[in-house]
């Protein structure tokens, strides 16, 4: 892809900075963090210092004041080396912080966004439930108004940063019987579930945040991939949430989180693309040094075909993802393009990592090379923030809306 088509000199400078960080500080710990399922607190602190946890937010809210394209570059470049680091930035920024930036009032923004944008604590988004995955409108968590407070009860599943995080936007039913129009959203806070790791790094806990009684992390997930990314249940048992912590008007929670997911799909596309690019580069390097039948396997036509297909699809994925990001950045409709980018790039990540592993032969199936980790990381991209099947439904609705109406 021609860099001049989308990128300014500032974009290229951001890319080089993140590449250097990923090479020098992420790559050396990626395999160990994956094996141990260890949250990389030291790198979280470093990413906060570099401004990577608040890339698109205004400087007066503690962000880096950069644009959406810069943010996608950050996710892509981190994911080339380790998807867990890329996801940490994506989930924290898009899911944990953006709802407050976009739907919060001035007081909520001043209270929570600087803490999140600076990386002092981790944030998350409580949407998925045991019986409400793809059917996000099937939310069962309840929020009952009592005086100047809401009482929340429910369980959220598969929540990124559910264990380590301290600030969460969660959805709950405030008006039963009104379907998706009865869902609202709230800002909840709790202490990190890893106080020792946070204390050692010097980030991750903010004493000024209230510990809401009854709000806690539940089961921590033991995952196939994204193992250095924290995923856990969120449990709410008679949690008293002040009315001023409601995010936006009652009944707008579903509409607002659908807008959040539209933007999040571009982030998952960038993450998926980065995984594919990282696997392709590993395969390209390996085929140049691996010898069979007296010569590098990169000289074999069968290898040429595999590498050519991978490179061509990656180029297509980059255009889809950055085009969707460009539309969103310029305030143009982007829902269809975001779904297309997420669908294509997530399935591209799966195809590319499988091919990369195949080109490594038996070595690719070992932990001596990163492609096996990349393959495990790729699969969830076809599931998280809307499965491939949901993306196809979203795309079809856009394609058919005009003729059906």
C-alpha positions in Angstrom: 0.0 0.0 0.0 1.3 3.5 -0.9 1.9 5.1 2.5 1.2 8.6 1.0 -2.4 7.5 0.4 -3.3 7.6 4.1 -0.3 8.7 6.1 1.4 12.0 7.0 4.9 12.3 8.3 3.5 12.3 11.8 1.8 8.9 11.1 5.1 7.5 9.9 6.9 8.8 13.0 4.3 7.1 15.2 4.7 3.9 13.3 8.5 4.0 13.7 8.2 4.7 17.5 5.8 1.8 18.1 7.9 -0.6 15.9 10.9 0.2 18.0 9.0 -0.3 21.3 7.5 -3.6 20.0 10.9 -4.9 18.8 12.9 -3.8 21.9 10.4 -4.3 24.8 7.5 -6.5 23.6 9.2 -9.2 21.6 11.6 -10.3 24.4 8.7 -11.0 26.8 5.9 -12.1 24.4 6.6 -15.8 24.6 7.0 -15.9 28.3 3.9 -13.8 29.0 1.9 -16.1 26.7 3.2 -19.3 28.3 2.5 -18.0 31.9 -0.7 -16.0 31.0 1.0 -13.1 32.7 -0.4 -9.6 32.3 2.6 -7.4 31.2 2.4 -4.7 33.8 5.9 -3.4 33.1 5.0 -2.8 29.5 1.7 -1.3 30.5 3.6 1.3 32.4 5.9 1.9 29.4 2.9 2.2 27.0 1.3 4.7 29.3 4.5 6.8 29.3 4.7 6.7 25.5 1.0 7.8 25.3 -0.1 4.6 23.7 -3.1 4.1 26.0 -4.7 7.4 25.1 -3.7 7.9 21.5 -6.9 9.4 20.0 -8.0 11.5 23.0 -7.5 15.2 23.4 -4.5 16.4 25.3 -6.7 18.3 27.8 -8.1 14.9 28.8 -4.7 13.4 29.2 -4.5 11.8 25.8 -1.9 12.1 23.1 -4.1 14.2 20.8 -3.5 12.1 17.7 -6.0 10.9 15.2 -7.8 7.6 14.5 -5.3 6.5 11.8 -2.5 6.9 14.3 -4.4 4.7 16.8 -4.9 2.0 14.2 -1.2 2.1 13.4 -0.4 1.5 17.1 -2.6 -1.5 17.3 -1.4 -3.0 14.0 2.3 -2.5 14.8 2.0 -4.1 18.3 0.0 -7.0 17.0 2.7 -7.8 14.5 4.9 -8.8 17.5 2.2 -9.8 20.1 -1.5 -9.7 19.7 -2.1 -9.5 23.5 -0.3 -6.1 23.7 -2.3 -4.9 20.7 -5.5 -6.0 22.2 -4.7 -4.4 25.6 -4.4 -1.0 23.8 -7.5 -1.6 21.7 -9.9 -2.9 24.5 -8.7 -0.2 26.9 -9.1 2.6 24.5 -12.1 1.7 22.3 -14.1 -0.3 24.8 -13.0 1.1 28.2 -12.5 4.8 27.4 -14.4 5.8 24.2 -17.9 5.4 25.7 -17.0 7.9 28.4 -15.4 10.3 25.8 -18.3 10.1 23.4 -21.3 9.7 25.7 -20.2 11.1 29.0 -20.9 14.5 30.4 -18.1 17.0 31.2 -17.8 15.9 34.8 -17.5 12.2 33.9 -14.9 13.0 31.2 -12.8 15.1 33.6 -13.1 12.4 36.4 -12.3 9.3 34.5 -10.7 9.9 31.1 -7.3 11.4 32.3 -6.8 8.4 34.6 -7.5 6.0 31.7 -5.7 7.9 28.9 -2.5 8.1 30.9 -2.6 4.4 31.7 -2.8 4.8 35.5 -5.6 2.2 35.5 -7.0 -0.2 33.0 -10.5 0.1 31.7 -13.0 -2.3 30.2 -16.5 -2.7 28.7 -19.1 -5.0 30.4 -21.5 -6.2 27.6 -21.3 -9.9 27.0 -23.2 -12.2 29.4 -23.6 -16.0 29.8 -26.9 -15.8 27.7 -26.2 -12.6 25.7 -23.3 -13.0 23.3 -24.1 -12.3 19.7 -27.6 -11.4 20.9 -26.4 -8.4 22.8 -29.9 -7.1 23.2 -30.6 -10.1 25.4 -29.0 -8.4 28.4 -30.1 -9.8 31.7 -28.2 -7.6 34.1 -30.6 -5.3 35.9 -30.4 -1.7 37.2 -33.2 -0.7 39.5 -33.6 2.9 40.4 -33.8 3.6 44.2 -33.7 7.3 45.0 -30.4 8.8 43.8 -28.9 5.4 43.1 -29.3 2.3 40.9 -28.9 -1.2 42.2 -27.2 -3.4 39.7 -27.3 -7.2 39.6 -25.8 -9.5 37.0 -22.8 -11.3 35.5 -20.7 -10.3 32.5 -18.5 -12.8 30.7 -15.3 -12.7 28.7 -14.5 -9.1 29.8 -11.1 -7.9 28.8 -9.3 -6.4 31.8 -12.1 -7.8 34.0 -9.6 -8.9 36.6 -6.9 -6.3 36.4 -9.0 -3.2 35.5 -10.6 -0.6 37.8 -13.0 1.4 35.6 -15.7 -0.3 33.5 -18.7 0.8 31.4 -21.4 -1.9 31.9 -24.9 -2.3 30.3 -28.0 -3.1 32.3 -31.8 -3.2 31.8 -33.4 -0.2 33.4 -36.8 -0.5 31.7 -37.9 -4.2 31.4 -40.3 -5.0 28.6 -38.9 -2.3 26.2 -36.4 -4.5 24.5 -33.2 -2.8 23.4 -34.7 0.6 24.3 -34.8 -0.5 27.9 -31.0 -0.9 28.2 -28.8 1.8 29.8 -25.1 2.0 30.6 -23.2 2.9 33.8 -19.6 3.6 34.9 -18.6 1.2 37.7 -15.3 1.1 39.6 -13.5 -1.6 41.6 -9.9 -2.2 42.8 -7.6 -4.1 40.5 -7.6 -7.9 41.2 -3.8 -7.9 40.9 -2.6 -5.3 43.5 0.9 -6.9 43.7 1.6 -6.7 40.0 0.2 -3.2 39.9 2.3 -2.1 42.8 5.4 -3.6 41.4 4.9 -1.6 38.1 3.7 1.6 39.8 0.5 1.7 37.7 -2.8 -0.1 37.7 -4.4 1.2 40.9 -6.0 4.6 41.6 -6.8 5.1 45.4 -9.2 7.9 44.6 -11.6 5.6 42.8 -14.4 4.2 45.1 -14.6 0.5 45.6 -18.2 -0.2 44.8 -19.4 -2.9 47.2 -20.6 -6.0 45.4 -18.7 -5.3 42.2 -15.9 -7.7 41.7 -14.0 -9.9 39.2 -15.1 -13.6 38.9 -13.6 -16.4 37.1 -10.4 -15.6 35.2 -10.4 -17.3 31.8 -7.6 -19.7 30.7 -7.6 -19.1 27.0 -6.2 -20.7 23.8 -4.7 -17.4 22.6 -4.4 -13.7 23.7 -3.0 -15.3 26.9 -1.2 -12.2 28.1 -4.4 -10.3 27.8 -6.5 -10.3 30.9 -10.0 -11.8 30.5 -12.5 -12.5 33.4 -16.0 -12.4 34.6 -17.5 -9.3 36.2 -20.0 -9.9 39.0 -22.5 -7.4 40.3 -24.3 -8.3 43.5 -26.6 -5.4 44.8 -24.0 -2.8 43.6 -25.1 0.7 44.5 -24.2 3.0 41.6 -24.8 6.7 42.0 -27.2 8.2 39.5 -24.5 10.5 38.3 -22.6 7.4 37.1 -25.2 6.6 34.5 -23.6 7.2 31.1 -26.0 9.1 28.9 -29.8 9.0 29.1 -31.8 6.0 30.2 -32.6 3.7 27.3 -29.7 4.8 25.1 -27.2 2.1 26.3 -27.9 -0.3 23.4 -27.7 2.4 20.8 -24.5 3.8 22.2 -22.7 0.4 22.6 -23.6 -0.5 19.0 -21.8 2.7 18.0 -18.9 1.7 20.2 -18.7 -1.8 18.6 -18.8 -0.2 15.1 -15.6 1.6 15.9 -14.2 -1.4 17.8 -14.4 -3.5 14.6 -11.9 -1.3 12.9 -9.6 -1.9 15.9 -10.0 -5.7 15.6 -9.4 -5.4 11.9 -6.1 -3.6 12.7 -5.2 -6.2 15.3 -6.0 -9.1 12.9 -4.0 -7.4 10.1 -1.0 -7.0 12.4 -1.1 -10.7 13.3 -1.2 -11.6 9.6 1.7 -9.3 8.8 3.7 -10.6 11.6 3.2 -14.3 10.6 3.9 -13.4 6.9 7.3 -11.8 7.9 8.2 -14.8 10.0 7.4 -17.1 7.1 9.3 -15.0 4.6 12.4 -15.0 6.8 12.2 -18.6 7.6 11.9 -19.8 4.0 15.1 -17.9 3.1 17.2 -19.8 5.7 15.5 -23.2 5.8 17.2 -25.5 3.3 15.9 -28.7 1.8 17.2 -30.6 -1.2 20.3 -28.4 -1.2 18.7 -25.0 -1.4 16.5 -22.5 0.5 12.9 -23.5 0.3 12.2 -19.9 -0.8 13.4 -21.0 -4.2 10.6 -23.5 -4.7 7.6 -22.5 -6.7 5.1 -23.9 -4.2 6.5 -21.6 -1.6 6.3 -18.7 -4.1 2.6 -19.3 -4.5 1.9 -19.3 -0.7 3.9 -16.2 -0.1 2.3 -14.4 -3.0 -1.2 -15.2 -1.9 -0.4 -14.1 1.7 1.1 -10.8 0.6 -1.8 -10.0 -1.8 -4.5 -10.6 0.8 -2.6 -8.6 3.4 -2.4 -5.7 0.9 -6.2 -5.9 0.4 -6.8 -6.1 4.1 -4.7 -2.9 4.7 -6.8 -1.0 2.2 -10.0 -2.2 3.8 -9.0 -1.4 7.3 -7.4 2.0 6.7 -10.3 3.0 4.4 -12.8 2.3 7.2 -10.6 4.2 9.6 -10.4 7.2 7.2 -14.1 7.3 6.9 -14.6 7.2 10.6 -12.0 9.9 11.1 -13.7 12.2 8.7 -17.2 11.8 10.1 -18.5 9.8 7.2 -20.7 6.6 7.6 -18.4 3.6 8.2 -20.6 0.8 9.7 -20.5 -1.3 6.5 -16.8 -0.7 5.8 -15.9 -1.5 9.5 -17.8 -4.8 9.3 -16.1 -5.6 6.0 -12.7 -4.8 7.3 -13.2 -6.8 10.5 -14.6 -9.8 8.6 -11.9 -9.9 5.9 -8.9 -9.2 8.2 -10.0 -11.6 11.0 -10.4 -14.5 8.5 -7.2 -13.3 6.8 -5.3 -13.6 10.1 -6.5 -17.2 10.4 -5.6 -18.2 6.8 -2.2 -16.5 7.0 -1.1 -17.9 10.3 -2.0 -21.4 9.1 0.0 -21.0 5.9 2.9 -19.5 7.9 3.0 -22.5 10.2 2.8 -24.9 7.2 5.8 -23.2 5.7 7.7 -23.7 8.9 7.0 -27.4 8.7 7.4 -29.3 11.9 9.2 -26.5 13.5 6.2 -24.3 13.2 4.3 -26.6 15.5 6.8 -26.0 18.3 7.1 -23.0 20.6 10.6 -22.3 19.3 9.0 -20.1 16.6 6.3 -17.5 17.2 3.9 -18.6 14.4 2.2 -21.2 16.6 1.4 -18.4 19.1 0.2 -16.2 16.2 -2.1 -18.9 15.0 -3.7 -19.3 18.4 -4.0 -15.6 18.7 -5.7 -15.3 15.3 -8.7 -17.5 16.0 -10.4 -15.2 18.5 -10.4 -12.4 16.0 -13.1 -14.2 14.1 -15.2 -14.3 17.4 -14.6 -11.2 19.5 -16.5 -7.9 18.9 -19.0 -9.7 16.7 -18.4 -13.1 15.1 -17.8 -13.5 11.4 -21.4 -14.5 11.0 -22.6 -11.3 12.7 -20.4 -9.3 10.4 -22.0 -10.9 7.4 -25.4 -10.0 8.8 -24.4 -6.4 9.4 -22.9 -6.1 5.9 -26.1 -7.6 4.3 -28.3 -5.2 6.2 -26.3 -2.3 4.7 -26.4 -3.8 1.2 -30.1 -4.5 1.2 -31.4 -1.6 3.3 -32.2 0.7 0.3 -33.9 -1.9 -1.8 -35.8 -3.4 1.1 -37.0 0.0 2.2 
